[in-house]
Amino acid sequence: MKLLKNVFAPRTAGYDVLRLAVCLLLSVHGWYRFYEGSLPVLAGILEARGFPFALVLVWLVNLAETGGTLLLALRILPVPISLILAGIYATGVVLFHWSQGFFVVGPGTAGWEYSALLIVCLLITAAVNLPGRSGRRA
């Protein structure tokens, strides 16, 4: 019961719904990459950009998006996990999305608008869970 109270509480319901929605979206992103088998494709792109151990990096990113989001949903290590995920998405903006413009659809394609929103949500999640913050349950 304590674990469930740690995941969702009436006094922090708005934040909890936001955190859980972000976790669900990022988790689906990672699980789909596992399902469709595109880890080697992404590793090849990173390798072409000069990243060493690209396949290992891609696996770590995917584990952060799947296992890390589960931990984040349960509010286990929320600050480091949020910061790691924000870093991953910020890196994605720099490497892939910035050159495509801001918009994901409409005036452009493959832009960084949704990545920016995810990064903000993850940084807020980290801030809410900093030691000494009121409202922190973990």
SULFENBEL-V840928 format. One record per backbone hydrogen bond with DSSP energy under -1.0 kcal/mol. CO is the residue of the C=O (numbers start at 1). NH is the residue of the N-H. Records with the same first field share a line. If there is no record, write none. Layout:
CO: NH / NH
This chain:
1: 5
2: 6
3: 7
4: 8
9: 12
10: 13
12: 16
13: 17
14: 18
15: 19
16: 20
17: 21
18: 22
19: 23
20: 24
21: 25
22: 26
23: 27
24: 28
25: 29
26: 30
27: 31
28: 32
29: 33
30: 34
31: 35
32: 36
33: 38
38: 42
39: 43
40: 44
41: 45
42: 46
43: 47
44: 48
45: 49
46: 51
47: 50
53: 57
54: 58
55: 59
56: 60
57: 61
58: 62
59: 63
60: 64
61: 65
62: 66
63: 67 / 68
66: 70
67: 71
68: 72
69: 73
70: 74
71: 76
72: 75
77: 81
78: 82
79: 83
80: 84
81: 85
82: 86
83: 87
84: 88
85: 89
86: 90
87: 91
88: 92
89: 93
90: 94
91: 95
92: 96 / 97
93: 98
97: 100
98: 101
101: 112
102: 113
103: 111
104: 110
112: 116
113: 117
114: 118
115: 119
116: 120
117: 121
118: 122
119: 123
120: 124
121: 125
122: 126
123: 127
124: 128
125: 129
127: 130
130: 133
133: 136
